């Protein structure tokens, strides 16, 4: 039994050996046969074997091919391939030995004929294209096979993939095959060119970045295909090494361009920021791998290129699937196109690493995938553009609707503002007139309360209107000179009644370095301060509210004006601060219920500060109060010389109070005017402080201080010199002390304002009050000459207000109930009118048309143009522009403020004189 098994095994081995060395039979002039299945190969790790050595080796040293062709991936060995060809025809048969893979570096072909003779041919992509035996993109060798068996021996060494699709083809068969391949390649490159041109036209029209990267990707794929087909070597025929390196560089650039295209096509930066970050990091890794070629040998770099393509392909395929799953419509095109293309690349690249899947059809599969991918992505880009157009159309429609809604909202708010401002002008105007009449302390308090409430209502109206104007982008800033001291004093006065009602200390600290006159928008600055002070007073139950104004220099030498409003109120949690400057935002619902408010003030203040090129910030803690600070560029105006500063320069002042913050604020004000100050917070030590002065100082006693103002004076009288200057700043809950002949005494009610303080100091030092900013002796002379002002106003209450304010300054007044009467009065005697105050909305003829008719009358009669000042409840820029176009010179908003009105009148009447 055993001998039979051994015999059977021997016969089986002999049959395998006989099968392995069977030659390829060629018996037709149209024959084309693959030699891969009958080829054997031998690895020469060090490249030491010669052709004679290999020919002498026994057959069992050669290994049979696994698969259709030799494919050993990337390695540095030298390889010998052997095959036998048998010509069964009677005549010699001509043809080609074909190696249809153009990326092999060194190839030597040896043919041993039946008579024992040996021939040799040499080629490879490292040799000039002109030296090739056959001028085709792949490696072909012309051969003449005599009848009988011819042994073929190939010696191959390469840094690229060792892939050898080996064929023998007669002349006739080669021509037919070449024609077929040329047709397929032409179709592929035709599709590539057509898609490139089509999308180039779209990119030129749309300027869409995704199209740009599509074009770059198409160009890269085209170059890679030309390299893979061996066509690029014809253009770089003298540098085969550059061709080999270029292929690997194109593999890396393929990854880079694919990632960039994916980012723009899928809008990852806008829709998926984290995914976009991953893609950008991947870009850096791929770029680093590409640059590493400067340090690595070609063999290692080629392996790194193949691995990079595989990893990047998988990553991009997963990216497309993720975006598609997240509902992005054009993600389906991306996933479909790149799924097919990248799968084919993965499989073919795997073949370059030794795992052959498609074999002979690998290149055809990749080209078909590229064509499919380009067409699909082009359709996806078109759909994406259509989708963006649809979204853009919807966005434009929504923007137009929003603009219309904003416009209607602005018009509605402007109309409501006008309707509220008109009666409010009567209320606040009458209060200004009433303030000039004799009032006792109770009446003065009631008057201040009404005025504060009216101004608070005015602030709410302004906030709502400004919120709408900011939303529609129609809010603009003024750029005029104004007195900062007066603005702060007027602002503080608005909150006097509220501070007294809540028994809060309200202080102003104006540092000496802050200029008195600056340039900017006083209305908006006042609005910001009012919002911050209103919030501080609203959320403070006891303690103080402090407004501090200072200046600082930035590192680049620019000057900044800094305003800080601090309080001892309820404070805020840190999580509330993040949303504090958002519209309609307050701490929580309980805050709104308890303290009220619209939640617009801080949001509008932030917008206004940023429009002034500044910024605002807040510091707060629960139960410890809040501190709001904002800073804006400081533009100092031309400052006039202050007589008070000259009067007080170097004079001493002793400040006494138990309120440290109040003393600090008062000291800032007095030092602004040149005084030297000392402070005393201990009542028992005040006589000692007085005794330390060689000359009697100005003594300022400010509440809180023990006792009433009369008791202060009685206790201090023994320590005071005759005619010593004393200023008492008392709480409104007390009565001021009576004047005494032995002292130069003045008393002011808190909270302290710079305007009354300035007047009190002027009176103490026997100096007449300085004229208000913007006035001079010329203006006084004008008032003495009683210029006539024509007032066009249809509201009887507002007529009374305007006439009262004008009569107070000594002006003559003519009243007109509408625009037509105003035109008629001016037509009768133009020389009798020096200025016109024109309301805008009146019956019969509005102020705009009345102004046009007056300007036409002046042009027809060649009269000098009379100043026309609009006094209107309209506050929008479009109304101002409309007024300027109709011939008006200036605008004053309602409710009227006497100081603003007088300053405007003085500027025009002084100029006219």
C-alpha positions in Angstrom: 0.0 0.0 0.0 2.7 2.4 0.9 4.7 2.0 -2.4 1.5 2.8 -4.3 1.0 6.1 -2.3 4.5 7.2 -2.9 4.2 6.5 -6.6 1.0 8.5 -6.8 2.5 11.4 -4.9 5.6 11.3 -7.3 3.3 11.3 -10.4 1.3 14.3 -8.9 4.4 16.4 -8.3 5.8 15.6 -11.8 2.5 16.7 -13.3 2.6 20.0 -11.4 6.1 20.5 -12.5 5.2 19.8 -16.1 2.2 22.1 -15.8 4.2 24.9 -14.3 6.7 25.0 -17.2 4.3 24.6 -20.0 5.1 27.2 -22.6 2.6 29.7 -24.1 1.6 28.4 -27.5 1.4 30.9 -30.3 -0.2 29.6 -33.4 -1.9 32.6 -35.1 -0.8 35.9 -36.6 -3.7 37.6 -34.7 -2.7 36.1 -31.4 -2.7 38.2 -28.1 -2.1 36.2 -25.0 -1.4 37.0 -21.3 1.8 35.5 -20.0 1.0 36.1 -16.4 -0.4 32.7 -15.5 2.7 30.8 -16.9 5.3 33.3 -15.6 7.6 32.4 -12.8 9.5 34.9 -10.7 12.6 35.0 -8.6 13.5 37.6 -5.9 17.1 38.9 -5.9 17.2 40.9 -2.7 20.6 42.5 -3.3 20.6 42.5 -7.1 23.7 40.3 -7.3 22.6 37.8 -9.9 23.6 38.0 -13.6 21.6 36.7 -16.5 23.9 33.7 -16.8 23.4 32.9 -13.1 19.6 33.0 -13.4 19.6 30.9 -16.6 21.6 28.3 -14.8 19.3 28.1 -11.8 17.0 25.0 -11.6 13.3 25.7 -12.3 12.2 24.9 -8.8 14.0 28.1 -7.6 11.3 30.2 -9.4 7.9 30.8 -7.9 4.6 30.6 -9.8 2.6 33.8 -10.1 -0.3 34.2 -7.7 -3.2 35.8 -9.6 -3.3 37.0 -13.2 0.0 39.0 -13.1 3.1 39.6 -11.0 2.2 42.0 -8.2 4.6 42.2 -5.3 3.7 45.7 -4.1 6.4 48.1 -3.1 9.9 46.8 -2.2 13.6 47.4 -3.0 14.5 44.0 -4.4 15.5 43.1 -8.0 13.1 40.7 -9.6 13.6 38.1 -12.4 10.6 36.9 -14.4 10.7 33.9 -16.7 8.3 32.6 -19.3 8.4 30.3 -22.4 6.9 31.0 -25.8 6.3 28.2 -28.3 5.9 29.3 -32.0 4.0 26.4 -33.6 4.0 28.1 -37.0 6.4 27.1 -39.8 7.7 30.7 -40.2 9.1 33.2 -37.7 6.3 35.3 -35.9 6.8 39.0 -35.2 5.1 40.8 -32.4 5.6 42.7 -29.1 6.3 41.7 -25.5 4.0 44.2 -23.7 4.3 45.4 -20.1 1.2 47.6 -19.8 2.2 49.5 -16.6 4.3 52.7 -17.3 5.8 53.2 -13.8 8.6 50.7 -13.7 12.0 52.2 -13.3 14.5 49.7 -14.9 13.5 46.8 -17.2 15.9 44.4 -19.1 14.5 41.8 -21.5 16.5 38.8 -22.4 15.4 36.3 -25.1 17.1 32.9 -25.4 16.2 31.4 -28.9 16.0 27.8 -29.8 19.5 27.9 -31.2 20.9 29.0 -27.8 21.6 32.7 -28.8 20.7 35.5 -26.4 19.3 39.0 -27.2 18.9 42.0 -24.8 16.8 45.1 -24.7 16.6 47.9 -22.1 14.0 50.4 -21.1 12.1 51.9 -18.1 10.6 55.3 -16.9 14.1 56.4 -15.8 15.4 56.4 -19.4 14.6 58.9 -22.1 11.4 58.3 -24.0 13.3 58.6 -27.3 15.4 55.6 -26.3 12.5 53.2 -26.0 12.3 50.3 -28.4 8.7 51.2 -29.2 7.5 54.8 -28.8 4.3 54.1 -26.8 3.3 55.1 -23.2 3.8 51.6 -21.8 6.9 49.4 -22.2 6.8 47.3 -25.4 9.6 45.3 -26.9 9.6 44.2 -30.6 10.5 40.5 -30.9 10.8 37.9 -33.7 9.9 34.4 -32.5 11.5 31.6 -34.6 9.6 28.3 -34.8 10.1 26.4 -31.6 10.5 27.5 -27.9 11.9 30.8 -26.9 12.7 31.6 -23.3 11.8 35.1 -22.0 13.7 36.5 -19.0 12.9 39.9 -17.5 15.0 41.7 -14.9 13.0 44.5 -13.1 14.0 47.0 -10.4 11.7 49.8 -9.4 10.8 52.1 -6.5 7.1 52.0 -7.5 4.7 49.1 -7.3 6.1 46.0 -8.8 3.1 45.3 -11.0 3.9 43.5 -14.3 0.9 42.9 -16.6 2.8 40.9 -19.2 1.5 40.1 -22.7 2.7 38.8 -26.0 0.8 40.2 -29.0 1.4 40.0 -32.7 1.5 43.1 -34.8 -2.1 42.7 -36.0 -3.4 42.1 -32.5 -1.4 45.0 -31.0 -2.8 47.4 -33.5 -6.4 46.4 -32.8 -5.8 46.5 -29.0 -4.1 49.9 -29.2 -7.0 51.3 -31.2 -9.5 50.2 -28.7 -7.5 51.6 -25.8 -7.0 54.9 -27.6 -10.8 55.2 -28.1 -11.5 54.6 -24.4 -8.7 57.0 -23.2 -10.0 59.6 -25.7 -13.5 59.3 -24.3 -12.2 59.6 -20.8 -10.1 62.7 -21.5 -12.9 64.2 -23.5 -15.2 63.9 -20.5 -12.5 65.4 -18.3 -11.9 68.4 -20.7 -15.7 69.0 -21.2 -16.4 69.1 -17.5 -13.4 71.3 -16.9 -14.5 73.9 -19.5 -18.2 73.8 -18.4 -17.3 74.4 -14.7 -14.7 77.0 -15.6 -17.5 78.9 -17.3 -19.7 78.6 -14.2 -16.8 79.7 -12.0 -16.2 82.7 -14.1 -19.9 83.6 -13.8 -20.6 82.7 -10.2 -17.2 83.2 -8.5 -18.1 80.4 -6.1 -15.1 78.9 -4.2 -16.5 75.4 -4.6 -16.2 75.6 -8.4 -12.6 76.8 -8.1 -11.6 73.8 -6.1 -13.6 71.6 -8.4 -11.5 72.9 -11.3 -8.2 72.4 -9.4 -9.3 68.9 -8.5 -10.2 68.1 -12.1 -6.8 69.4 -13.3 -5.0 67.3 -10.6 -7.0 64.1 -11.6 -6.1 64.8 -15.3 -2.4 65.1 -14.5 -2.5 61.9 -12.4 -4.3 60.0 -15.2 -1.7 61.2 -17.7 1.1 60.1 -15.4 -0.6 56.7 -14.8 -1.1 56.2 -18.5 2.5 57.0 -19.2 1.6 60.0 -21.4 3.3 62.6 -19.1 6.6 61.0 -19.7 6.5 62.3 -23.3 6.5 65.9 -22.1 9.2 65.3 -19.5 11.1 62.8 -21.6 14.6 63.8 -20.4 13.8 63.4 -16.7 12.2 60.1 -15.9 13.0 60.5 -12.2 10.9 63.7 -12.1 8.0 61.8 -13.5 8.2 59.2 -10.8 8.4 61.8 -8.0 5.6 63.8 -9.7 3.2 60.9 -9.4 3.7 60.7 -5.6 3.3 64.4 -5.3 0.1 64.3 -7.3 -1.2 61.6 -4.9 -0.6 64.0 -1.9 -2.0 67.0 -3.8 -5.1 64.9 -4.7 -5.7 64.5 -0.9 -5.2 68.2 -0.2 -7.4 69.4 -3.0 -10.1 66.8 -2.2 -10.3 68.0 1.4 -10.5 71.7 0.3 -13.2 71.0 -2.2 -15.1 69.0 0.4 -15.0 71.9 2.9 -16.4 74.3 0.4 -18.8 72.0 -1.3 -20.3 70.8 2.0 -20.0 74.3 3.8 -18.4 72.7 6.8 -17.1 76.0 8.1 -20.6 77.4 8.3 -22.6 74.3 9.1 -20.2 72.0 11.0 -17.4 74.0 12.6 -16.0 71.1 14.6 -15.9 68.9 11.5 -14.3 71.7 9.6 -11.6 71.9 12.3 -10.9 68.2 11.8 -10.6 68.7 8.1 -8.2 71.6 8.5 -6.0 69.5 10.9 -6.1 66.7 8.3 -4.8 69.2 5.7 -1.9 70.0 7.9 -1.1 66.3 8.4 -1.2 65.6 4.7 0.9 68.7 3.9 3.4 67.6 6.4 3.5 64.1 4.9 4.0 65.7 1.5 6.9 67.8 2.7 8.5 64.8 4.4 9.6 63.7 0.9 12.5 66.0 1.3 13.8 63.9 4.2 12.7 60.3 3.2 13.9 58.1 0.5 11.7 57.6 -2.5 10.6 54.1 -1.6 9.4 55.1 1.9 7.7 58.3 0.5 5.8 56.3 -2.1 4.5 53.9 0.6 3.5 57.0 2.7 1.7 58.4 -0.4 -0.4 55.3 -0.9 -1.3 55.0 2.8 -2.3 58.7 2.9 -4.6 58.3 -0.1 -6.3 55.4 1.6 -6.8 57.1 5.0 -7.9 60.4 3.5 -10.3 58.6 1.1 -12.0 56.8 4.0 -12.2 60.0 6.0 -13.8 62.0 3.2 -16.3 59.2 2.5 -17.3 59.2 6.2 -17.5 63.0 6.1 -19.9 62.9 3.2 -22.1 60.3 4.9 -22.1 62.4 8.1 -23.2 65.6 6.3 -25.8 63.7 4.3 -27.2 62.2 7.5 -27.4 65.6 9.0 -29.9 66.7 6.3 -27.7 68.6 3.9 -29.4 68.0 0.5 -26.4 68.2 -1.7 -24.6 65.8 0.6 -26.2 62.9 -1.4 -24.4 63.9 -4.5 -21.1 64.2 -2.7 -21.5 60.8 -1.0 -22.6 59.1 -4.2 -19.8 60.5 -6.3 -17.0 60.2 -3.8 -18.3 56.8 -2.6 -17.8 55.3 -6.1 -14.6 57.2 -6.9 -12.9 56.8 -3.5 -13.8 53.2 -3.3 -12.1 52.6 -6.7 -9.1 54.5 -5.6 -8.9 52.5 -2.3 -9.1 49.3 -4.2 -6.5 50.2 -6.8 -4.2 51.8 -4.3 -4.5 48.6 -2.3 -3.4 46.8 -5.4 -0.3 49.0 -5.4 0.5 47.6 -2.0 0.3 44.1 -3.2 -3.4 43.3 -2.8 -4.7 43.0 -6.4 -8.4 43.1 -6.9 -9.3 44.4 -10.4 -6.1 43.2 -12.1 -6.2 44.1 -15.8 -9.2 46.3 -15.4 -8.0 48.4 -12.5 -7.1 51.5 -14.6 -10.4 51.3 -16.6 -12.4 51.1 -13.3 -10.7 54.2 -11.9 -11.3 56.2 -15.1 -14.9 55.2 -15.2 -15.2 56.2 -11.6 -13.6 59.5 -12.3 -16.0 60.2 -15.1 -18.9 59.3 -13.0 -17.6 61.4 -10.1 -17.0 64.5 -12.2 -20.5 64.3 -13.8 -22.2 63.6 -10.4 -20.4 66.4 -8.6 -21.1 68.8 -11.4 -24.8 68.0 -11.0 -24.4 68.4 -7.3 -22.8 71.8 -7.7 -25.6 72.9 -9.9 -28.2 71.7 -7.4 -26.2 73.3 -4.6 -26.2 76.6 -6.5 -29.9 76.3 -7.1 -30.5 75.6 -3.4 -28.4 78.6 -2.5 -30.4 80.7 -4.9 -33.6 79.5 -3.4 -32.2 80.2 0.1 -31.0 83.6 -1.1 -34.4 84.4 -2.6 -36.1 83.4 0.6 -33.6 85.4 2.6 -34.1 88.4 0.3 -37.9 88.1 0.7 -37.5 87.8 4.5 -35.1 90.7 4.5 -37.5 92.8 2.4 -40.4 91.8 4.7 -38.3 92.6 7.7 -37.3 96.0 6.2 -40.9 96.8 5.5 -41.9 95.8 9.0 -39.1 97.8 10.4 -40.0 100.8 8.3 -43.6 100.5 9.4 -42.6 100.0 13.0 -40.3 103.0 12.8 -43.1 105.1 11.3 -45.5 103.9 13.9 -43.1 104.6 16.7 -42.2 108.0 15.3 -45.9 108.8 15.0 -46.6 107.7 18.6 -43.5 109.6 19.7 -44.8 112.7 18.0 -48.2 112.3 19.6 -46.7 111.8 23.1 -44.0 114.5 22.8 -46.5 117.2 21.8 -48.5 117.2 25.1 -45.4 116.4 27.0 -43.8 119.5 25.6 -46.6 121.4 27.2 -46.2 119.7 30.6 -42.4 120.1 30.8 -42.4 123.5 29.3 -44.9 124.8 31.8 -42.7 123.3 34.6 -39.8 125.3 33.3 -41.8 128.4 33.5 -43.2 127.5 36.9 -39.7 127.0 38.2 -39.0 130.7 37.7 -41.9 131.7 40.0 -41.5 131.9 43.8 -41.9 128.4 45.4 -41.7 127.1 48.9 -39.7 123.9 49.6 -42.7 121.6 49.3 -43.8 123.1 46.0 -40.2 122.9 44.7 -40.1 119.2 45.7 -43.4 118.5 44.0 -42.1 120.3 40.9 -38.9 118.3 40.8 -40.9 115.1 41.2 -43.2 116.0 38.2 -40.2 117.0 36.2 -38.3 113.8 37.0 -41.4 111.7 36.1 -41.8 113.6 32.8 -38.2 113.2 31.9 -38.3 109.5 32.7 -41.2 109.1 30.4 -39.3 111.0 27.8 -36.3 108.7 28.3 -38.5 105.6 27.7 -39.9 107.1 24.5 -36.4 107.9 23.3 -35.2 104.4 24.1 -38.1 102.7 22.2 -37.6 105.0 19.2 -33.8 104.6 19.2 -34.2 100.8 19.5 -36.2 100.8 16.3 -33.8 103.2 14.6 -30.8 101.1 15.5 -32.5 98.0 14.2 -33.2 99.7 10.9 -29.7 101.2 10.7 -31.1 104.8 10.6 -29.5 106.1 13.8 -26.7 108.7 13.3 -24.6 110.7 15.7 -24.1 114.5 16.0 -20.6 116.0 16.2 -20.9 119.3 17.9 -19.1 121.2 20.7 -20.9 121.2 24.1 -20.2 121.9 27.8 -19.7 118.6 29.7 -20.2 120.2 33.1 -23.6 121.6 32.1 -24.6 118.3 30.5 -23.7 116.3 33.7 -25.4 118.9 35.9 -28.6 118.7 33.9 -28.5 114.9 33.9 -28.1 114.8 37.7 -30.9 117.3 38.2 -33.3 114.8 36.5 -32.7 112.3 39.2 -32.7 114.6 42.2 -36.3 113.9 43.2 -35.9 110.1 42.8 -32.7 110.1 45.0 -34.5 112.2 47.6 -37.5 109.9 47.6 -35.3 106.9 48.2 -33.0 108.8 50.6 -30.0 107.9 48.5 -26.7 109.8 48.3 -26.2 110.9 44.7 -22.6 112.2 43.9 -20.7 113.4 40.9 -16.9 113.1 40.7 -15.5 115.2 37.8 -11.7 114.8 37.8 -9.6 117.9 37.2 -8.0 116.6 34.0 -11.4 116.3 32.2 -11.9 119.3 29.8 -15.0 121.3 30.3 -15.9 121.6 26.6 -15.7 118.5 24.3 -16.9 117.6 20.9 -19.4 114.8 20.2 -23.1 114.0 20.5 -24.4 115.5 23.8 -27.9 114.1 23.3 -26.7 110.5 23.0 -24.1 110.9 25.8 -26.8 112.2 28.1 -29.1 109.3 27.1 -26.4 106.8 28.0 -25.8 108.5 31.4 -29.5 108.7 32.1 -30.0 104.9 31.4 -27.1 104.0 33.7 -28.2 106.4 36.5 -31.8 105.3 36.2 -30.7 101.6 36.6 -28.5 102.4 39.5 -31.2 104.3 41.3 -33.8 101.8 40.5 -31.9 98.8 41.9 -30.5 100.6 45.0 -32.6 100.6 48.1 -30.1 102.3 50.4 -26.6 103.8 50.2 -25.3 105.8 47.3 -25.0 106.2 43.6 -21.8 107.8 42.2 -21.1 109.1 38.7 -17.3 109.5 38.1 -15.8 111.1 35.0 -12.1 110.9 34.2 -9.7 110.8 31.3 -6.8 108.5 30.4 -4.2 108.1 27.7 -3.9 104.9 25.6 -0.5 103.4 24.8 -0.7 105.0 21.3 -1.2 108.4 22.8 -5.0 108.8 22.2 -7.2 110.3 24.8 -10.2 108.5 26.2 -13.1 109.8 28.3 -14.2 107.4 31.0 -17.6 107.4 32.7 -18.3 105.1 35.6 -21.7 104.7 37.5 -21.4 102.7 40.7 -24.0 101.9 43.3 -24.5 100.0 46.5 -27.6 98.2 45.2 -28.6 94.5 44.8 -25.9 93.5 42.4 -26.0 90.7 39.9 -24.8 87.1 39.5 -22.1 86.3 37.0 -24.4 84.3 34.7 -26.7 87.3 34.4 -23.8 89.6 33.3 -23.3 87.7 30.0 -26.7 88.6 28.7 -27.1 91.9 30.4 -26.7 94.1 27.3 -29.2 92.1 25.2 -32.5 93.6 24.4 -35.3 93.1 26.9 -32.9 91.5 29.3 -33.0 91.8 33.1 -31.8 89.7 35.9 -34.9 87.5 36.0 -38.7 87.8 35.9 -38.8 88.7 39.6 -36.5 91.7 38.9 -39.0 92.9 36.2 -42.0 92.4 38.6 -40.3 94.2 41.5 -38.4 97.0 39.8 -40.2 97.3 36.4 -38.4 98.5 33.3 -38.4 97.6 29.6 -35.0 96.0 29.5 -34.0 98.3 26.6 -31.8 100.9 28.3 -28.6 98.9 28.6 -28.9 97.3 25.1 -29.3 100.8 23.6 -26.5 102.2 25.7 -24.2 99.5 24.5 -25.1 100.2 20.8 -24.6 104.0 21.3 -21.2 103.5 23.0 -20.0 101.3 20.2 -21.3 103.8 17.6 -19.0 106.3 19.4 -16.1 103.9 18.9 -16.1 103.0 22.6 -16.9 100.0 24.8 -18.9 99.4 27.9 -18.3 96.9 30.7 -19.8 96.0 34.1 -18.6 94.6 37.4 -21.0 93.3 39.9 -21.7 90.8 42.7 -24.9 89.9 44.5 -25.5 92.2 47.4 -22.4 94.3 46.7 -23.7 96.7 44.1 -22.7 97.2 40.5 -20.2 99.4 38.5 -20.9 100.2 34.9 -18.0 101.9 33.0 -17.8 103.0 29.4 -15.1 104.9 27.6 -15.2 106.9 24.4 -12.6 108.8 22.4 -12.0 112.3 23.9 -12.2 115.1 21.4 -11.6 118.3 23.3 -13.3 121.4 21.8 -11.8 124.9 21.8 -12.1 125.8 25.5 -12.9 129.3 26.6 -11.1 130.8 29.6 -13.2 130.2 32.8 -13.4 133.3 35.0 -14.3 131.1 38.0 -11.0 129.2 37.6 -9.1 132.5 37.7 -11.1 133.6 40.7 -10.5 130.4 42.8 -7.0 129.5 41.7 -4.9 128.6 44.7 -7.6 129.4 47.3 -7.9 127.0 50.2 -11.0 125.1 51.1 -11.8 122.8 54.1 -14.4 120.1 53.3 -16.3 118.5 56.2 -18.6 115.5 55.9 -19.0 112.0 57.3 -19.6 110.8 53.7 -16.2 109.8 52.2 -17.5 109.5 48.7 -19.3 112.8 48.9 -16.1 114.5 50.1 -14.1 112.8 47.2 -16.6 114.0 44.6 -16.7 117.5 46.0 -12.9 117.7 46.2 -12.7 116.8 42.5 -15.1 119.6 41.5 -13.3 122.2 43.6 -9.8 121.2 42.4 -11.1 121.4 38.8 -11.6 125.1 39.5 -8.1 125.6 41.0 -8.8 125.3 44.7 -6.6 123.5 47.3 -8.7 121.2 49.4 -8.4 119.5 52.7 -10.9 117.1 54.2 -12.3 116.4 57.7 -14.6 113.5 58.5 -14.6 113.8 62.3 -16.8 116.6 63.8 -14.8 116.9 67.0 -11.6 117.6 65.0 -13.1 120.3 62.7 -12.0 123.2 65.0 -8.5 121.9 65.0 -8.5 121.7 61.2 -9.7 125.3 61.0 -7.0 126.5 63.4 -4.3 125.0 61.2 -5.0 127.5 58.4 -3.1 130.7 58.4 -5.8 132.4 56.3 -9.4 131.6 56.7 -10.4 129.0 54.1 -13.7 128.4 52.4 -15.5 126.1 54.8 -17.8 123.6 53.1 -20.0 121.4 55.4 -21.8 118.7 53.6 -24.5 116.3 55.0 -24.3 113.9 56.7 -23.0 115.9 59.6 -24.4 115.8 63.2 -27.4 118.0 63.7 -29.2 120.4 61.4 -27.6 123.1 59.2 -28.5 125.8 61.8 -26.9 123.7 64.6 -23.8 123.3 62.3 -23.5 127.0 62.1 -24.0 127.6 65.8 -21.3 125.1 66.8 -18.9 126.5 64.3 -19.5 130.2 64.9 -16.9 130.6 67.7 -14.2 129.1 65.4 -15.0 131.2 62.4 -13.6 134.6 61.5 -15.7 137.6 60.5 -16.8 137.5 56.8 -15.4 134.0 56.5 -16.9 132.2 53.5 -19.1 129.2 54.5 -21.0 126.9 52.1 -23.5 124.5 53.6 -24.7 121.5 51.6 -27.7 120.2 53.4 -30.2 117.4 53.0 -33.6 118.5 51.7 -35.2 117.1 54.8 -33.8 120.1 56.7 -34.3 123.8 56.4 -31.4 126.0 55.4 -30.1 128.4 58.1 -30.9 132.1 57.9 -28.3 134.4 56.5 -26.1 136.1 59.1 -24.3 139.4 58.6 -21.0 138.3 60.1 -20.5 135.5 57.7 -20.6 135.2 53.9 -22.9 132.3 53.9 -24.5 130.3 51.1 -26.6 127.1 51.3 -27.4 124.5 48.6 -29.6 121.5 48.7 -28.2 118.0 47.9 -27.6 116.3 45.6 -24.9 118.6 44.5 -24.8 119.9 40.9 -21.9 121.7 39.3 -24.1 124.5 38.0 -25.5 125.7 41.3 -22.2 125.1 43.0 -20.5 127.3 40.4 -23.0 130.1 41.0 -22.7 129.8 44.8 -18.9 130.1 44.6 -19.1 133.1 42.3 -21.5 134.8 44.8 -19.2 134.0 47.8 -16.2 135.5 46.1 -18.2 138.5 44.8 -18.1 137.5 41.2 -21.0 137.9 38.8 -22.2 134.6 37.4 -20.4 133.6 34.2 -22.6 133.7 31.1 -23.8 130.3 29.9 -21.8 128.5 27.3 -22.5 129.9 23.9 -23.6 133.4 25.0 -21.7 136.7 25.3 -22.4 140.4 25.5 -23.5 140.5 21.9 -26.3 138.1 22.8 -27.3 140.2 25.7 -27.4 143.3 23.5 -29.5 141.4 21.0 -32.0 140.6 23.8 -32.1 144.2 24.8 -33.0 145.2 21.3 -36.0 142.8 21.5 -35.7 141.0 18.1 -39.0 139.7 16.9 -39.5 135.9 16.6 -42.4 134.5 14.5 -43.7 131.2 16.1 -45.7 128.9 13.9 -47.5 126.4 16.3 -51.0 125.0 16.2 -51.2 123.7 19.7 -52.4 126.5 22.2 -50.5 125.0 25.2 -47.3 124.8 23.2 -47.9 128.4 22.1 -48.0 129.4 25.7 -44.8 127.5 26.5 -42.8 128.9 23.6 -44.1 132.5 24.2 -43.3 132.2 27.9 -39.7 131.0 27.3 -39.1 133.7 24.7 -40.7 136.6 26.8 -38.4 135.5 29.6 -35.4 136.4 27.4 -37.0 139.7 26.3 -37.9 138.7 22.7 -40.9 140.1 20.9 -43.2 137.3 19.7 -45.7 136.9 16.8 -47.9 133.8 16.8 -49.3 131.9 13.8 -51.8 129.0 14.2 -50.6 127.2 11.0 -48.1 127.4 8.2 -50.3 129.6 5.9 -50.7 132.3 8.6 -46.9 132.2 9.1 -46.3 132.7 5.4 -48.8 135.6 5.3 -47.4 137.3 8.4 -43.9 137.1 6.9 -45.1 138.3 3.5 -46.7 141.4 5.0 -43.5 142.6 6.7 -40.4 140.5 6.2 -38.1 143.1 7.9 -40.1 142.8 11.2 -39.2 139.1 11.7 -35.6 138.2 12.7 -36.2 134.4 13.2 -39.0 131.9 12.7 -39.7 128.9 15.0 -41.6 126.5 12.8 -43.6 123.5 13.9 -43.6 120.8 11.2 -47.1 119.3 11.4 -49.9 122.0 11.2 -53.3 122.2 9.5 -53.8 123.9 6.2 -50.1 124.1 5.4 -47.3 122.1 7.2 -44.0 123.5 8.3 -42.1 122.0 5.4 -44.2 123.6 2.7 -44.4 126.9 4.6 -40.6 127.0 4.6 -40.5 126.4 0.9 -42.9 129.2 0.2 -40.9 131.6 2.5 -37.7 130.7 0.7 -39.4 131.2 -2.7 -40.7 134.6 -1.5 -37.2 135.6 -0.4 -35.8 134.6 -3.8 -38.5 136.5 -5.7 -38.0 139.7 -3.7 -34.3 139.2 -3.3 -34.6 139.3 0.5 -32.0 138.1 3.0 -32.9 134.6 4.2 -34.4 134.6 7.7 -33.3 131.8 10.0 -36.0 129.1 10.2 -35.7 126.7 13.2 -37.9 123.6 13.2 -39.5 123.0 16.6 -40.9 119.5 16.2 -41.8 116.2 17.9 -40.4 114.4 14.8 -36.9 113.1 15.6 -36.1 110.8 12.7 -33.2 111.7 10.3 -35.6 111.6 7.3 -37.6 114.4 8.8 -34.4 116.4 9.4 -33.3 115.8 5.8 -36.7 116.8 4.5 -36.6 120.0 6.6 -33.2 120.9 5.3 -34.4 120.3 1.7 -37.4 122.6 2.3 -35.1 125.4 3.5 -35.0 125.0 7.3 -31.7 125.9 9.1 -31.8 123.9 12.3 -33.9 121.4 14.3 -34.9 121.5 18.0 -36.8 118.5 19.3 -39.8 118.6 21.6 -40.1 118.7 24.6 -38.2 122.0 24.5 -35.3 122.6 26.9 -34.8 126.3 27.7 -31.0 126.1 27.6 -31.0 124.4 24.2 -33.5 126.8 22.8 -31.6 129.9 24.1 -28.3 128.6 22.8 -29.8 128.0 19.4 -31.4 131.4 19.3 -28.3 133.1 20.4 -26.2 131.4 17.7 -28.5 132.6 14.9 -29.3 136.0 16.2 -25.7 136.7 17.1 -24.7 135.7 13.6 -27.4 137.9 12.1 -26.2 140.9 14.0 
